[in-house]
Amino acid sequence: MKESILSPSDACRIRVQKRRFTGEIIAARRTVEQVELATIEYVWWWNNQRLHGCQRR
């Protein structure tokens, strides 16, 4: 069996983000196109804005 490379706190953060994403992004949209656009915007935010926000602290 392969060992997990995630710490328990990292795994918890991932679960929280997944719940947030499905609750706020997926559930609030009605069409596939709306979900696709919201997903693209979220991924952009996750890869860009979130990282820069951490550097400001």
Buried (B, 14 or more C-beta within 10 A) or exposed (E): EEEEEEEEEEEEEEEEEEEEBEEEBEEEBEEEEEBEEBBEEBEEEEEEEEEEEEEEE
